[in-house]
Amino acid sequence: MNEIDAQLALGVELFNRGEFFEAHEAMEDAMNLLDDDTADWDFYLGLLRASVANHKLGDGELSSARLHLRAALKFLAPYPDRHRGIKLRE
């Protein structure tokens, strides 16, 4: 497993545990490791924004949560139901 995949896996694990701020940080770290490989940039950005949306929801910031969730859905829409081992729509 390379470093990008490890950060992605950590982000997913944190997200699934409800640690949304930390998941956001891990997704951001994964994105920073992409360097010139931007093929999945929107995928990572969608996951990051989904993490932020859930964090904002937990803080009671509903309008901000909606904003980030809409962005997450927009970024993830072009991807299949499963991408890079992650179930996006189940």
Buried (B, 14 or more C-beta within 10 A) or exposed (E): EEEBEBBBBBBBEBBEEEBBBBBBBBBBBBBEBEEEEEEBEBBBBBBBBBBBBBBBBEEEBEEBBEBBBEBBBEBBEEBEEEBBEBEBEE
